[in-house]
Amino acid sequence: MAHLDGLDMRLAADGWHGIWQADGVAHQFWLPVAVPDTAAFYAVTLPMDAFLELRAHAVRRFWRSLNGRAPGPDFRAIPAQLRQWHILSLRALDARFRGESYRTIAKVLLGFRGRKEDFENDPRKNKARRLVAHGIKMMRGGYRLLLHYPIKPCKR
C-alpha cells in the first residue's frame, strides 16, 4: 500500500487512516493493525448494517482502481433534479428568513409572473411553500441524509 502514488496515510489512536487519490476518485480506508510500508495481504471486513450496499460498492471501486481499471460510477451521485430541489430549498429558506413573501420567492426562484390574485391559484404558490418547508427540514438535521445518499437509514 505504501507504494501507491497519491497515498496519504496517517497514524491515529485506532490505527492507520488512508486516502488514496486515483483517477479523480478519493478512496478512504482504515487499517487497524497493519503497518502500511510492509508487504502484507489485505482483507476487507464489511459490517452487515444499513450501509452494507454503500460499503460494498466503495470496496469494488477501490479494488478496480488498485488493479488499474476504471472505478466505475459513483454510487452516491445525486440526480440533477434532486440536486436542484435541494439548492432551491436552501435559497427559499434564506429568502424566507430575510422576510420575503412566498410570492417573492416564487417570482425569483420559480419564474412566477402575475398579480396577487393570480398567485392564489398558481401551483408555484404551494411549490414555494414546499421549498421553504424542505429547507427548514434540512436545517434541522435533514442534511445528514445527503451523507449516505441513496441509503435511507431506518428510523427506530
NORLIN-V995899 format. One record per run of one state. SS is the DSSP state (h for helix, s for strand, l for the rest). FROM is the first residue (numbers start at 1). LEN is the number of residues. Records with the same first field share a line. If there is no record, write none. Layout:
SS: FROM-LEN + FROM-LEN
//
This chain:
l: 1-6 + 13-2 + 23-2 + 32-20 + 67-13 + 98-4 + 111-5 + 121-2 + 140-2 + 149-8
s: 7-6 + 15-8 + 25-7
h: 52-15 + 80-18 + 102-9 + 116-5 + 123-17 + 142-7
//
